[in-house]
Amino acid sequence: MTAKIAWVMPTYGPIYVPVYESHLSAIAWASRTMTVEHLGEVAGVGITDRMYTHAAENFLVRSFLSQPAWTHLFMTESDMLLPKDTLPKLLALDRPIASGLYFLRGSRGQPCLYIKTVT
């Protein structure tokens, strides 16, 4: 089964340009490097505005669950700078739940959590 990823972002107010650029870069990079047959596709995108974070997250999760063909939920926030290879890295973990934490720090943002496992 190939992944059908829903990319969602709860937000309240404006999205900062560096964040927006990093998200678009990650989507563009994934679309150029992921093949539908091998890794899957970004099948849906959702964003909220003017909702409290907990309500927005619940709304986006309910929307995801209402689409039976979608297999993965990728939820990010409006203050996270993402590296361009975020989606393939998270899919490669092959776990029911995976997390990468990214913070808006400095001009580039630095990932602060990726655990390298030895197989």
JODA-V193842 format. One record per backbone hydrogen bond with DSSP energy under -0.5 kcal/mol. CO is the residue of the C=O (numbers start at 0). NH is the residue of the N-H. E is the energy in kcal/mol with one decimal. If there is no record, write none. Layout:
CO:NH:E, CO:NH:E
This chain:
2:40:-2.0, 3:70:-1.8, 3:71:-1.8, 4:6:-0.6, 4:42:-1.9, 4:43:-1.5, 5:7:-0.6, 5:73:-3.2, 6:45:-2.5, 7:75:-2.4, 8:47:-1.5, 9:77:-0.7, 10:50:-0.7, 13:15:-0.5, 15:18:-0.5, 15:19:-2.6, 16:20:-2.9, 17:21:-2.0, 18:22:-2.3, 19:23:-2.5, 20:24:-2.4, 21:25:-2.1, 22:26:-2.3, 23:27:-2.8, 24:28:-2.8, 25:29:-2.3, 26:30:-2.4, 27:31:-1.4, 28:32:-1.7, 29:33:-2.9, 34:38:-2.4, 34:39:-2.1, 38:2:-1.1, 40:4:-3.1, 40:42:-1.0, 43:6:-3.1, 45:8:-1.9, 51:55:-2.8, 52:56:-2.9, 53:57:-2.1, 54:58:-2.4, 55:59:-2.5, 56:60:-2.4, 57:61:-2.5, 58:62:-2.2, 59:63:-2.3, 60:64:-2.8, 61:65:-1.4, 63:66:-1.6, 65:67:-0.7, 66:69:-1.5, 71:5:-2.7, 71:73:-0.5, 72:74:-0.7, 73:7:-3.0, 73:75:-0.5, 75:9:-0.7, 76:79:-1.5, 77:15:-0.6, 78:80:-0.5, 78:103:-0.5, 79:81:-0.5, 82:85:-1.5, 84:88:-1.9, 85:89:-2.4, 86:90:-2.6, 87:91:-2.1, 88:92:-0.8, 89:92:-0.6, 90:93:-1.3, 100:111:-2.0, 100:112:-0.6, 102:104:-1.5, 102:109:-0.6, 104:108:-1.8, 109:102:-0.7, 113:115:-0.6, 114:116:-0.6, 116:118:-0.5
